[in-house]
Amino acid sequence: MKQNSFVLFKACSIFFVIVFIVKQSYAQDANSIWIRPQRITDAPLWGIRNGITVSLWPAAAELTKSDGGPRGLLRIGYNYMGSDFLINFIAIEPVVNDDMEFSEISPSAVDGKWGKFIWAADSIGNNHYTGNANTRGTITHPDALHPNVEELSFYLFMEQFKNGAHPYIKISMRSDAPGELCMQVFNEENSAVMQRCALTATMGNYSRLRLLYLKGNVVDSRKLFAGYNDIDFIEKQPYNYNEMLRTKQGDYIAVAESNEDFAQLADWPQQPAYLLKNSWRYRPFFRLTQYWKKPAQDADSSLIIRVNGRAKYWSGGSSNAANYIDIPGGPAFENFELRDKYHAGEKFVFGLSLLSAKQLIDSL
């Protein structure tokens, strides 16, 4: 990263943290479907009404909260009937020479703390850190056959990783797919060669995702991880592209949902240990199916679905079992992602749907 970027990091980061903890504003234009900053100095949050949202530290996906969670993550939310809810986080995990880094726990070169700084801009080359939105996003009409379709897009830049990887991401959302966030991965000129750059949904346990839908098979985390009750992650084999569902367009798709109905999902144990950790309580008043999609023209035989699981909610990496609580109902999937061999410009689409998994799959 250029020296002037570090200067801007150091000068701006503390100031903007303070500013955006107390200021969370985005456009409320009644004539627009888009959720985006009124000004480039506002909080970094973008999305679509009654659809998906994405925000960056220190902004929170839920605007009633001042703390959006860990740094180094994309905060994925859902806007429904005027309310905003955090649903998941997406981390960036580049691999160089078999060395994988994790954007949320890789230390920043600025302050040495966990989490890479990530910031937005409206174009390539405008990649110096700012703690605010820095762009409202660009609205275009990408489909000549459907001129009313709008697309909101912008770029996300980040600190270079210790392993030499230096990715950046183009974000786009379309008005005809309000539940989908498209992420297109590129690399800076100074980046080491990346074997892959996974984008992983890291918080499946919040929605208690337990059912993974494959072609002709449903994987149940309770059976896959039966008997496991430790505080760490647990992982089995990945699933290759031949096992994946396909859409009518031939795109590859991996679908996950909770095994619980809404009443069960919204229930929260009333024991003291759970009341002290009620940030894990499911807050939306609706149930969502989550999925990853890979465009057919962007896929190859290296594509796999990778999941891991947890039996207890994450507790900041503590080694003390007393700091953990069991996930109600048993082990659930935590990380949920697609992996493949990296190539510049590759696309991953993360989606949220009010449809059940079966309804979603039947609609594909």
C-alpha angles and dihedrals in degrees: 000000000000118000094241089058090059091050090053091047092055096042098045110030101077093042095052094045088060093044097051098043086067099032123059111158134151136168118294096183104158090209095056131075090203128099108207141135117289089215133016087245092063128096118296102252129127135170149117129276112262088008147069126326133192127199138173134224126307092025117084124226087223105059093206089067126077095200115062095187133249123002120243095047138101107237107222116202141166126229114208129168091343097310127108125214134183110235108167146339126240119211129195114231115182121186123210121175089346090305110126123196128195117220094214097052102026105106120249118243087222103060105358092240125130116278134050118249111250123190139175133237136169097235145022113271094032089096109134118122122266125169094218134068093274089188137043089208127250120269117210138164103237100175116068090190091055105035093174092065112103130199126201114203142169139150133259120209129187145182118282113262123241090246089060097256114138110179129169129192136219110215121203137172127186129211091225091056104040095168096055134089115193116206119190114192124215134163133234118242091252093053122121114239108279120215088198139341108209123197106206132190099225107187109057090137091070089066091032093235106195107150120072114188118217132167104296094345141078116206113211114204091210090061096036092053098029113159095017116126106150128121097249135080118274124205137184131182122316123240119241129225093263088065095052129105117246131213124226087264090054095252117149116241137185116196128195134178142162118271088222129087118235096268091054093044093050093048116102127194113252097215115121094248090058095043089056090054099040092138084087091059110113105250108183117096091224138054122244135200115217127209146169121217131193118196111240093233090054097048132093138172092279090072116117140164112235125191134167130186146217133204092197131041117262113266105190096281095297116164092208110100090204089071092063134081127202118255105247110251098020138280118351135186113271108176114038120178152135119241131194142148109294122251125167113265096020116158133224122179121203116196141191122196136183087213120095115252091258092049091048094049091047089053095053 
